[in-house]
Amino acid sequence: MLRLGAGGDLMPAGKLQASLAASSGTRISKRELSNVVLASILAAGGATRRQLIGLVELFEFRGGQYQWRPRVAEIPGYVGLRNTLMELGVIDFDPGERTYVLRAEFLEPLLRSCGNRQFTAGQIRAHIDALSKIGADAELAVLDYERRNLEDFPSLASRVQHIALENATAGFDVLSYERPDAGTHQEIEKLIEVKAVSFVDWRFHWSRNEISKAREVRDSYYLYLVPIACQGVPSMPDMRVIRDPYPEIFDKPGPWTALCGSFEIWCLDS
């Protein structure tokens, strides 16, 4: 677990970055630092986690963003945490509006930490719409990525399809192809399920239908995990690709944790 400072207080981002670089022996980027700090705070108990949750709960959903326009009395209790989160790029400040904004790529893990917060139906719909747009943008980015990957094979590139637009129950989003080996013309399909994820914990939802398709086609099934950067933009250079993901996630020891989020329940007693 990351030690954030004496007594659990947050160090300034620059000191944290230097401390982690010294302990690991490698330079750590601000994005990686943001991931480590948020994941450590949310996974731990104590005053820093309570303070972070308290700060996030001050943000209100307005104009498609989670914003905080602080009252004077609210500021002193969060100055250090606010400054560190701004240095890390987790929140932005609009000086014209004197408003703080939670960045899109950190929304899900931060809002999930506020389990007691009440949201209106309108806020939930707007949040779902925003997430749907982010997911659709990630699918379009992968579609473009696959076509570029096959640009030396135009007959294959022209057949890359956005399946999710035609069949929402297919169990995957994009149909693409492996690059053929030299001297062969074998066409090997790739069934790609695209997941827009946060840099913080790479969390995603995988439906029963999608899992069933992955188990059926095995090596032909791919998960493309596309992290979302600032302003909701897919960060394709940081994308993670998992081929035949079912055993990778469910059978092998490793970094992934699977949690059942809902149950299908019925009664046979007439």
ZATOR-560973 format. One record per residue (C-alpha): residue number from 0; residue in one letter; x, z, y. Coordinates in Angstrom, 3 decimals, always signed. Each point is the difference from the previous one (the first is absolute). Example, Ala and Ser with C-alpha at 12.3 -4.5 7.8 and 13.67 -1.06 7.14 Angstrom:
// ZATOR-560973
num / residuo / u / w / v
0 / a / +12.300 / +7.800 / -4.500
1 / s / +1.370 / -0.660 / +3.440
***
This chain:
// ZATOR-560973
num / residuo / u / w / v
0 / m / +0.000 / +0.000 / +0.000
1 / l / +1.292 / -0.848 / +3.474
2 / r / +0.946 / +3.010 / +2.123
3 / l / -1.288 / -0.840 / +3.443
4 / g / +1.832 / +2.694 / +1.890
5 / a / +0.389 / +3.725 / +0.402
6 / g / -3.233 / +1.770 / -0.874
7 / g / -1.620 / -3.287 / -0.999
8 / d / -0.033 / -1.345 / +3.574
9 / l / +0.573 / -3.693 / +0.628
10 / m / +3.420 / -1.073 / +1.211
11 / p / +0.170 / -2.865 / +2.519
12 / a / -0.165 / -3.358 / -1.797
13 / g / +3.603 / -0.844 / +0.889
14 / k / +1.323 / +3.177 / -1.630
15 / l / -2.169 / -0.551 / -3.068
16 / q / +1.313 / -3.556 / -0.308
17 / a / +3.615 / +1.187 / +0.252
18 / s / -0.605 / +2.857 / -2.455
19 / l / -1.531 / -2.273 / -2.642
20 / a / +2.714 / -2.620 / +0.482
21 / a / +2.689 / +2.658 / -0.476
22 / s / -1.613 / +1.396 / -3.162
23 / s / -0.623 / -3.414 / -1.575
24 / g / +3.189 / -1.702 / +1.133
25 / t / -1.947 / -3.036 / +1.243
26 / r / -1.614 / -0.962 / +3.283
27 / i / -3.749 / +0.626 / +0.047
28 / s / -2.357 / -2.085 / +2.129
29 / k / -2.636 / +1.495 / +2.278
30 / r / -2.712 / -1.440 / -2.240
31 / e / +1.501 / +1.691 / -3.067
32 / l / +0.353 / +3.192 / +1.995
33 / s / -3.692 / -0.130 / +0.981
34 / n / -0.972 / -0.369 / -3.649
35 / v / +2.167 / +2.920 / -1.119
36 / v / -1.153 / +2.338 / +2.777
37 / l / -3.737 / -0.671 / -0.378
38 / a / +0.069 / +0.117 / -3.795
39 / s / +1.927 / +3.295 / +0.099
40 / i / -2.342 / +1.622 / +2.527
41 / l / -3.160 / -1.091 / -1.813
42 / a / +1.323 / +1.062 / -3.408
43 / a / +1.018 / +3.453 / +1.225
44 / g / -1.995 / +2.950 / +1.221
45 / g / +0.795 / +2.128 / +2.997
46 / a / -0.299 / -0.074 / +3.751
47 / t / +1.374 / -3.514 / +0.547
48 / r / -2.606 / -1.594 / -2.274
49 / r / -2.786 / +2.009 / +1.659
50 / q / +1.289 / -1.064 / +3.402
51 / l / +0.103 / -3.663 / -1.034
52 / i / -3.576 / +0.156 / -1.328
53 / g / -1.103 / +1.763 / +3.176
54 / l / +1.549 / -2.738 / +2.124
55 / v / -1.526 / -2.834 / -2.040
56 / e / -3.436 / +1.613 / +0.267
57 / l / +0.187 / -0.340 / +3.793
58 / f / -0.032 / -3.798 / -0.305
59 / e / -3.360 / -1.754 / +0.444
60 / f / -0.959 / -3.480 / -1.188
61 / r / -0.526 / -2.219 / +3.070
62 / g / +0.386 / -3.740 / +0.505
63 / g / +1.191 / -0.579 / -3.572
64 / q / +2.807 / +2.592 / +0.274
65 / y / +0.491 / +3.725 / -0.484
66 / q / +0.795 / +1.299 / +3.483
67 / w / +0.759 / +3.356 / +1.593
68 / r / -0.347 / +0.555 / +3.730
69 / p / +1.211 / +3.604 / +0.197
70 / r / -1.368 / +2.713 / +2.204
71 / v / +2.676 / +2.015 / +1.781
72 / a / -0.727 / +3.035 / -2.164
73 / e / +0.544 / -1.992 / -3.227
74 / i / +3.497 / -1.260 / +0.770
75 / p / +2.243 / +3.122 / -0.225
76 / g / -0.756 / +0.714 / -3.652
77 / y / +1.065 / -3.477 / -1.112
78 / v / +2.844 / -1.021 / +2.322
79 / g / +2.799 / +0.129 / -2.571
80 / l / -1.988 / -1.656 / -2.784
81 / r / -1.421 / -2.615 / +2.351
82 / n / +3.459 / -0.918 / +1.310
83 / t / +1.432 / -0.312 / -3.507
84 / l / -2.895 / -2.177 / -1.202
85 / m / +0.462 / -2.238 / +3.047
86 / e / +3.716 / -0.324 / -0.751
87 / l / -0.845 / -0.889 / -3.600
88 / g / -2.531 / -2.633 / +1.095
89 / v / -2.957 / +1.755 / -1.631
90 / i / -1.880 / +0.219 / +3.301
91 / d / +0.201 / -2.102 / +3.157
92 / f / -0.715 / +1.013 / +3.590
93 / d / -1.863 / -2.166 / +2.513
94 / p / +1.116 / +1.293 / +3.432
95 / g / -2.687 / -1.973 / +1.832
96 / e / -2.793 / +1.648 / -1.983
97 / r / +1.987 / +3.201 / -0.646
98 / t / -1.067 / -0.343 / -3.615
99 / y / +1.802 / +0.453 / -3.319
100 / v / -0.782 / -2.391 / -2.880
101 / l / +0.597 / +0.451 / -3.744
102 / r / +1.757 / -3.072 / -1.364
103 / a / -1.955 / -1.926 / -2.613
104 / e / +2.566 / +0.256 / -2.804
105 / f / -0.186 / +3.811 / +0.029
106 / l / -3.793 / +0.354 / +0.245
107 / e / -0.961 / +0.438 / -3.648
108 / p / +2.339 / +2.848 / -1.016
109 / l / -0.547 / +1.848 / +3.282
110 / l / -3.801 / -0.266 / -0.023
111 / r / -0.064 / +0.894 / -3.691
112 / s / +1.785 / +3.252 / +0.864
113 / c / -2.920 / +1.008 / +2.246
114 / g / -2.409 / +0.784 / -2.823
115 / n / -2.298 / +2.170 / +2.144
116 / r / -0.409 / -2.528 / +2.792
117 / q / -3.483 / -1.451 / +0.483
118 / f / -0.319 / -3.726 / +0.767
119 / t / -3.108 / -1.792 / +1.197
120 / a / -1.448 / -2.948 / -1.950
121 / g / +1.120 / -2.298 / +2.820
122 / q / +3.564 / +1.280 / -0.134
123 / i / +0.102 / -0.440 / -3.769
124 / r / -1.333 / -3.579 / +0.247
125 / a / +2.489 / -0.848 / +2.737
126 / h / +2.848 / +1.490 / -2.048
127 / i / -1.115 / -1.951 / -3.096
128 / d / -0.211 / -3.197 / +2.078
129 / a / +3.503 / +0.611 / +1.346
130 / l / +1.367 / +0.591 / -3.508
131 / s / -1.809 / -3.135 / -1.268
132 / k / +1.653 / -2.085 / +2.707
133 / i / +3.404 / +1.463 / -0.847
134 / g / -0.601 / -0.814 / -3.693
135 / a / -1.095 / -3.556 / +0.815
136 / d / +3.065 / -0.514 / +2.206
137 / a / +2.222 / +1.195 / -2.851
138 / e / -1.634 / -2.503 / -2.382
139 / l / +0.552 / -2.838 / +2.490
140 / a / +3.639 / +1.057 / +0.437
141 / v / +0.514 / -0.094 / -3.788
142 / l / -1.729 / -3.389 / -0.202
143 / d / +2.447 / -1.375 / +2.580
144 / y / +2.927 / +1.728 / -1.753
145 / e / -0.836 / -1.603 / -3.345
146 / r / -0.409 / -3.473 / +1.472
147 / r / +3.345 / +0.317 / +1.746
148 / n / +1.582 / +1.205 / -3.244
149 / l / -1.234 / -3.180 / -1.704
150 / e / +0.772 / -2.442 / +2.814
151 / d / +2.581 / -1.737 / -2.249
152 / f / -2.864 / -0.636 / -2.449
153 / p / -2.755 / -1.454 / +2.197
154 / s / -2.365 / -0.730 / -2.902
155 / l / -0.019 / +3.735 / -0.822
156 / a / -0.016 / +1.179 / +3.605
157 / s / -3.128 / -2.034 / +0.674
158 / r / -1.802 / +1.797 / -2.833
159 / v / +0.625 / +3.544 / +1.198
160 / q / -3.488 / +1.392 / +0.537
161 / h / -1.617 / +2.920 / +1.787
162 / i / -2.175 / +0.962 / -2.946
163 / a / -1.502 / +3.068 / +1.702
164 / l / -1.895 / -2.285 / +2.387
165 / e / -1.684 / -1.834 / -2.868
166 / n / -0.405 / +2.717 / -2.629
167 / a / +0.031 / +3.664 / +1.001
168 / t / -0.237 / +1.099 / -3.657
169 / a / +3.019 / -1.962 / -1.269
170 / g / +2.166 / +3.120 / -0.124
171 / f / +2.721 / -1.511 / +2.192
172 / d / +0.340 / -1.558 / +3.463
173 / v / +2.425 / -2.924 / -0.158
174 / l / +0.764 / -2.581 / -2.685
175 / s / +3.569 / -1.259 / +0.229
176 / y / +2.754 / -1.296 / -2.296
177 / e / +3.498 / +0.925 / -1.101
178 / r / +2.779 / -2.200 / +1.295
179 / p / +0.811 / -2.360 / -2.923
180 / d / +3.406 / +0.335 / -1.643
181 / a / +2.445 / -2.842 / +0.547
182 / g / -0.786 / -2.996 / -2.201
183 / t / -3.430 / +1.251 / -1.055
184 / h / -3.503 / -0.724 / +1.241
185 / q / -1.682 / +3.021 / -1.532
186 / e / -2.752 / +1.458 / +2.157
187 / i / -0.310 / +3.774 / -0.261
188 / e / -2.851 / +1.588 / +1.910
189 / k / +0.340 / +3.169 / +2.085
190 / l / -3.162 / +2.046 / +0.534
191 / i / +0.758 / +2.061 / +3.090
192 / e / -1.889 / +3.067 / +1.156
193 / v / +0.906 / +0.806 / +3.615
194 / k / -0.017 / +3.577 / +1.272
195 / a / +0.563 / +0.922 / +3.638
196 / v / +1.807 / +3.349 / -0.068
197 / s / +1.492 / +2.617 / +2.292
198 / f / +3.769 / +0.400 / +0.296
199 / v / -0.548 / +3.740 / -0.475
200 / d / -1.136 / +0.140 / -3.638
201 / w / -0.825 / -3.597 / -1.087
202 / r / -3.436 / +1.212 / -1.136
203 / f / -2.585 / -2.569 / -1.098
204 / h / -3.313 / -0.194 / -1.847
205 / w / -0.084 / -1.975 / -3.249
206 / s / -3.466 / -0.764 / -1.347
207 / r / -1.050 / +0.126 / -3.645
208 / n / -0.580 / -3.774 / +0.070
209 / e / +3.495 / -0.628 / +1.393
210 / i / +1.585 / +2.309 / -2.564
211 / s / -1.892 / -1.757 / -2.789
212 / k / +1.304 / -3.379 / +1.162
213 / a / +3.551 / +1.366 / +0.197
214 / r / -0.201 / +1.266 / -3.603
215 / e / -1.444 / -3.336 / -1.159
216 / v / +2.633 / -2.339 / +1.457
217 / r / +2.992 / +2.403 / +0.068
218 / d / +3.101 / -1.911 / +1.218
219 / s / -2.111 / -2.438 / +2.007
220 / y / -1.416 / +2.800 / +2.165
221 / y / +1.785 / +1.190 / +3.133
222 / l / -0.602 / +2.723 / +2.536
223 / y / +1.291 / -0.921 / +3.454
224 / l / +0.213 / +3.202 / +2.072
225 / v / +0.155 / -1.043 / +3.646
226 / p / +0.854 / +2.791 / +2.456
227 / i / -1.706 / -0.173 / +3.368
228 / a / +2.249 / +0.283 / +3.039
229 / c / -0.838 / +0.586 / +3.648
230 / q / -3.262 / -1.389 / +1.350
231 / g / -1.241 / -0.659 / -3.532
232 / v / +2.506 / -2.799 / -0.729
233 / p / +0.987 / -0.573 / -3.683
234 / s / +3.717 / +0.674 / -0.494
235 / m / +0.869 / -2.646 / -2.580
236 / p / +3.768 / +0.735 / -0.141
237 / d / -0.871 / +3.488 / -1.269
238 / m / -2.533 / -1.158 / -2.615
239 / r / +0.296 / +1.437 / -3.524
240 / v / -0.912 / -2.176 / -3.002
241 / i / -0.966 / +1.511 / -3.355
242 / r / -0.375 / -2.361 / -2.961
243 / d / -2.192 / +1.150 / -2.907
244 / p / -0.886 / +3.129 / +1.992
245 / y / -2.217 / +1.840 / -2.499
246 / p / +2.832 / +1.414 / -2.188
247 / e / +2.205 / +0.421 / +3.063
248 / i / -2.550 / +2.296 / +1.640
249 / f / -1.779 / +1.674 / -2.908
250 / d / +2.486 / +0.073 / -2.905
251 / k / +3.520 / +0.301 / +1.390
252 / p / +1.470 / +3.099 / +1.652
253 / g / +0.708 / -0.805 / +3.604
254 / p / -1.079 / +0.410 / +3.606
255 / w / -3.655 / -0.977 / -0.360
256 / t / -2.830 / +2.541 / -0.193
257 / a / -3.488 / -1.169 / -1.053
258 / l / -3.013 / +2.054 / +1.050
259 / c / -3.586 / -0.644 / -1.100
260 / g / -2.026 / -0.029 / +3.213
261 / s / -3.514 / -0.435 / -1.406
262 / f / -1.991 / +0.107 / -3.253
263 / e / -2.720 / -2.245 / -1.386
264 / i / -2.676 / +2.307 / -1.414
265 / w / -3.199 / -0.755 / -1.882
266 / c / -2.522 / +1.790 / -2.206
267 / l / -1.216 / -1.109 / -3.443
268 / d / -2.603 / +2.740 / -0.230
269 / s / -3.411 / -1.639 / +0.518
***
